[in-house]
Amino acid sequence: MTEDRHPFADLGLHPAIVEVVKGVGYVEPTDIQREAIPVVLAGRDVLGMAQTGTGKTAAFTLPMVQRLSATPSRKAPRGLVVTPTRELAQQIRRAVTTYGAASSIESIVIHGGTRLGPEQEELAFGCDVLVATPGRLLDHLKRGNVDLSSVEVLILDEADRMLDMGFIDDVKTIVKATPDTRQTLLFSATMPNGVRWLAHELMRDPEEVRIGHEMPAEGIRQLLHPVDWSRKHELLLHLLGEWPDGQVLVFTRTRDTATYLADVLRTRAVSVVSLHGGKHQDQRDKALKRFREGTAKVLVATNVAARGLDIRGIRHVVNFDVPEDPRDYVHRVGRTARGDDTGDAVTLMASSDWVEIRAIERLLERNIERQFVPGFEPEVSPPSSEEETKVVRKPTALRRGIRRRK
Ligand code: AMP
């Protein structure tokens, strides 16, 4: 009896890499993997648009690992991944380690917020794959700590975010330091004109791979809870009490609110960590580690955690503050329902949030279901939408809990 071929083998991946994929537990490739992997393996440039949580990292890492593992050299990097945030850089590095388990390729991650010295030593030691944030990589490049002239595969991940964060010139300088003969893969959750121009400038006849568009994954149940602005934190505490299972990621707009809210939750005996750009890197690392390991139930974060973070335990995303940019809403809610999971994304909506909510609903091309939480009905109601408003009754005991004020 012949064994059925694994679907990942049909994409052109080597048996050893297919074994790794099996070991990780993937049965079927996701859409982006099915579309992108054969094209990348064929050596073509790829301009990929994929929504968050679609398996994009494996779509570029698996073929890169296959290409580089044929001749591991551990000298100057031959694979280079540039990504906007430190946390994403670390996450991609872990993916390279996981997916490259069958090969002897070595990877390094470098990013801001840490000392240059240890990174410099690692770079001097050499690697096959370098994962980096743009600013820090440019810093090393200018100091002559890294040589990008051997790069065969260049991956620009979350290109739209790098553009938004003002990294465009850094990215261009980095790309100039790599050979023209490289293969370039550019991934972006959205495809604004800036990204298109960048792609046009940096890529050779790229194959466009477009999976879905700017929409949250289907497994995410989205709700709006109207509430008075001043009672948002009480409502959050109430909701946390309703969710005994799974972890919760709470988004705030500012660093100060993230810190304040984490303090409030801590005084109510919630195991909470916070993450924002104002923290030192080692604090950010520690917070994320605790959350990843599940020792903290709640992570309160600014948009720094909106993109790409892949933490399986997250069952609930809460927009404590409504994001200013509607695209950030899509990224934030994409932190739950990763892979095939399901999850809830709730947005605490004060009347002053109305304009942003409408912008989000326009982007989604639909209204998000409104649900009043008994005991938290706002004194000033936001304008109603075309959609029916639902009231859900909670058990009385829980309602009593809600009423307890600080
Ligand atoms: P990403 O979009 O790369 O951040 O991946 C989102 C999540 O999907 C990660 O937890 C991956 O481990 C998971 N994933 C990636 N590819 C597959 C697959 N083919 N089947 C199931 N889960 C996957």
Residues whose N, C-alpha, C, O or C-beta is under 5 A from the ligand:
A	BS01	AMP	Y26 V27 E28 P29 T30 T52 G53 T54 G55 K56 T57 A58 G308 D310 R338 G339
